[in-house]
Amino acid sequence: MNELRSLAYWIGHMVTLLATVIGVYFAASSGFRVAVNVEQARADRGTYYLAESLLQELQFNVENMQGYIEKTSQSRFVYNEDLLGIELNDYVFSASKFSDSTFEIPPSLLNELSAYYFIVGNALDSYYQSGKQSPQQLMDVVSKQTTTIVEAETIERLIEYNQQLAKTVQRAGFQL
């Protein structure tokens, strides 16, 4: 009889121990899943803010360059006076190099942004470094690259990407 009680006691402790281990496993597993989901939502939120900032900067640049294109398209020749103050706002684009979220943006969009900033930025740098020689050449580059961005619908695709990302972040319970 004592042996039976001892066996029952031992089995009871083993069941309790096993139930505790299983409970801890499920709790840890569930907690880990929640932590991963929260971290993913935070990463998506960071990507959204970066992509939205890039979008607004690109929209500003395209509108600004289109103003210069319109101004210079009326005359046969482009003069330095027509290009007073022409610059590319690249603060967000330059800062994005240091963001963990940059490469979460689809490569096709990122490549189009990068090409625009690289080509237009280099053309502007060359224009200013040369003492503002060849304003016509600068405007040819600016016009071509701005037209490329518009025709590729980069802005519209970036808006669509941001809207989808915003929905994902908001479904996860985060406000934007």
C-alpha positions as CSV (number, residue, x, y, z in Angstrom):
1,M,0.0,0.0,0.0
2,N,2.8,2.4,0.9
3,E,4.4,1.6,-2.4
4,L,1.2,2.5,-4.2
5,R,0.9,5.8,-2.4
6,S,4.6,6.5,-3.1
7,L,4.0,5.7,-6.8
8,A,0.9,7.9,-6.9
9,Y,2.7,10.7,-5.2
10,W,5.6,10.5,-7.6
11,I,3.2,10.4,-10.7
12,G,1.4,13.4,-9.3
13,H,4.6,15.4,-9.0
14,M,5.6,14.3,-12.5
15,V,2.3,15.4,-14.0
16,T,2.5,18.7,-12.2
17,L,6.0,19.2,-13.4
18,L,5.1,18.2,-17.0
19,A,2.0,20.5,-16.9
20,T,4.2,23.4,-15.6
21,V,6.8,22.8,-18.4
22,I,4.1,22.7,-21.0
23,G,2.4,25.8,-19.6
24,V,5.7,27.7,-19.5
25,Y,6.4,26.6,-23.1
26,F,3.0,27.8,-24.4
27,A,3.3,31.1,-22.5
28,A,6.8,31.7,-23.8
29,S,5.8,30.8,-27.3
30,S,2.8,33.1,-27.2
31,G,4.9,35.9,-25.7
32,F,7.6,35.5,-28.3
33,R,5.0,35.6,-31.1
34,V,3.5,38.8,-29.7
35,A,7.0,40.4,-29.3
36,V,7.9,39.5,-32.9
37,N,4.6,41.0,-34.1
38,V,5.1,44.2,-32.1
39,E,8.7,44.5,-33.4
40,Q,7.5,44.0,-37.0
41,A,4.8,46.6,-36.6
42,R,7.4,49.1,-35.2
43,A,9.7,48.4,-38.1
44,D,6.9,48.9,-40.6
45,R,6.0,52.1,-38.8
46,G,9.6,53.3,-39.2
47,T,9.6,52.3,-42.9
48,Y,6.3,54.2,-43.4
49,Y,7.7,57.4,-41.9
50,L,10.9,57.1,-44.0
51,A,8.9,56.3,-47.2
52,E,6.4,59.1,-46.5
53,S,9.3,61.6,-46.0
54,L,11.0,60.5,-49.2
55,L,7.7,60.8,-51.0
56,Q,7.1,64.4,-49.8
57,E,10.7,65.4,-50.6
58,L,10.5,63.8,-54.1
59,Q,7.1,65.6,-54.7
60,F,8.7,68.9,-53.7
61,N,11.7,68.3,-55.9
62,V,9.7,67.3,-59.0
63,E,7.3,70.3,-58.6
64,N,10.3,72.6,-58.1
65,M,12.1,71.3,-61.1
66,Q,8.9,71.4,-63.2
67,G,8.7,75.1,-62.4
68,Y,12.2,75.6,-63.8
69,I,11.3,73.4,-66.8
70,E,8.2,75.5,-67.5
71,K,10.1,78.8,-67.1
72,T,12.9,77.7,-69.5
73,S,10.7,76.0,-72.1
74,Q,9.2,79.3,-73.2
75,S,12.5,80.7,-74.6
76,R,14.9,79.4,-77.2
77,F,17.9,79.6,-74.9
78,V,18.4,78.9,-71.2
79,Y,20.2,81.6,-69.2
80,N,21.7,81.5,-65.8
81,E,19.1,84.1,-64.7
82,D,16.4,81.5,-65.5
83,L,17.9,79.1,-63.0
84,L,18.5,81.4,-60.0
85,G,18.2,79.3,-56.8
86,I,17.9,76.0,-58.5
87,E,18.7,73.2,-56.0
88,L,17.7,69.7,-55.2
89,N,16.4,69.1,-51.7
90,D,18.1,65.9,-50.6
91,Y,18.0,66.0,-46.8
92,V,15.8,63.0,-46.4
93,F,17.3,61.1,-49.2
94,S,20.8,61.6,-47.7
95,A,19.6,60.8,-44.2
96,S,18.0,57.6,-45.4
97,K,21.5,56.1,-45.9
98,F,21.6,55.7,-42.1
99,S,18.2,54.2,-41.6
100,D,17.5,50.6,-41.0
101,S,14.2,51.0,-42.9
102,T,15.7,52.1,-46.2
103,F,16.0,48.7,-47.7
104,E,12.5,47.8,-46.7
105,I,11.3,50.1,-49.5
106,P,10.8,48.1,-52.8
107,P,14.0,48.1,-54.8
108,S,12.3,49.4,-58.0
109,L,11.1,52.5,-56.1
110,L,14.4,52.9,-54.3
111,N,16.4,52.6,-57.6
112,E,14.2,55.2,-59.3
113,L,14.7,57.6,-56.4
114,S,18.4,57.0,-56.2
115,A,18.9,57.5,-60.0
116,Y,16.9,60.7,-59.9
117,Y,18.9,62.1,-57.0
118,F,22.2,60.9,-58.4
119,I,21.8,62.2,-61.9
120,V,20.1,65.5,-61.1
121,G,22.4,66.1,-58.1
122,N,25.5,65.5,-60.2
123,A,24.2,67.8,-63.0
124,L,23.5,70.6,-60.4
125,D,26.9,70.1,-58.8
126,S,28.6,70.3,-62.2
127,Y,26.7,73.4,-63.1
128,Y,27.7,75.2,-60.0
129,Q,31.3,73.9,-60.0
130,S,31.8,75.1,-63.6
131,G,30.8,78.6,-62.7
132,K,27.3,78.1,-64.1
133,Q,28.4,77.2,-67.5
134,S,26.0,75.3,-69.7
135,P,22.6,76.1,-68.2
136,Q,21.0,74.5,-71.3
137,Q,22.8,71.3,-70.6
138,L,21.7,71.3,-67.0
139,M,18.0,71.8,-68.0
140,D,18.3,69.0,-70.5
141,V,19.3,66.6,-67.7
142,V,16.8,68.0,-65.2
143,S,14.0,67.8,-67.8
144,K,14.8,64.3,-68.9
145,Q,15.1,62.9,-65.3
146,T,12.0,64.7,-64.1
147,T,10.0,63.4,-67.1
148,T,11.4,59.9,-66.3
149,I,10.1,60.0,-62.7
150,V,6.7,61.3,-63.8
151,E,6.3,58.8,-66.6
152,A,7.4,55.9,-64.4
153,E,4.7,57.0,-62.0
154,T,7.2,56.8,-59.2
155,I,5.3,59.2,-57.0
156,E,2.0,57.4,-57.5
157,R,3.6,54.0,-56.8
158,L,5.3,55.4,-53.7
159,I,1.9,56.8,-52.5
160,E,0.3,53.4,-53.0
161,Y,3.1,51.6,-51.2
162,N,2.8,54.0,-48.3
163,Q,-1.0,53.6,-48.1
164,Q,-0.6,49.8,-47.9
165,L,2.1,50.1,-45.3
166,A,-0.1,52.5,-43.3
167,K,-2.9,50.0,-43.3
168,T,-0.6,47.2,-42.1
169,V,0.7,49.4,-39.2
170,Q,-2.8,50.5,-38.2
171,R,-4.1,46.9,-38.2
172,A,-1.3,46.1,-35.8
173,G,-2.7,48.8,-33.4
174,F,-0.2,51.6,-34.0
175,Q,-1.3,55.1,-34.9
176,L,0.4,57.1,-37.6
